[in-house]
Amino acid sequence: MQIHNLKRTHKNKKDRLVGRGGKHAKTSGRGGKGQTARAGNKRRPELRDIIKKLPKNRGYSFKSKKKPFRLSKEKTLSTKDKKESFSEIRKRLGIKGRHIVIK
């Protein structure tokens, strides 16, 4: 085997530069004329302008937060010696994940 018999496995191709004119056709992958064909084309969507004009709602609170569970002192099983804990009240009344207020 001699040098003139050697062949490459891959052809010697250069990377194509898109948007630089030249060999990649008339518009270089940028479509037709106008605003979208220019460099630095970053147009804001119309919907964003509409959203920006709306007033901000201040003091947002989560809808999922439940109101506190009010419980009178008579309904608790507390004696002079022992007070019922909140976890015991939850188990007895079947209250899950709510804030208990005793009044």
Residue pairs with C-beta under 8 A, 6 or more apart in sequence:
16 23
16 24
17 24
18 24
18 28
18 29
19 28
19 29
19 30
20 28
21 28
22 28
27 37
30 36
30 37
31 37
35 41
35 43
36 43
66 97
66 98
66 99
67 98
68 98
68 99
68 100
68 101
69 95
69 98
69 99
69 100
69 101
70 101
70 103
71 89
71 100
71 101
71 102
71 103
72 102
72 103
73 102
73 103
76 83
76 84
76 89
76 102
77 84
77 88
77 92
78 84
84 92
86 100
89 95
89 100
90 96
90 100
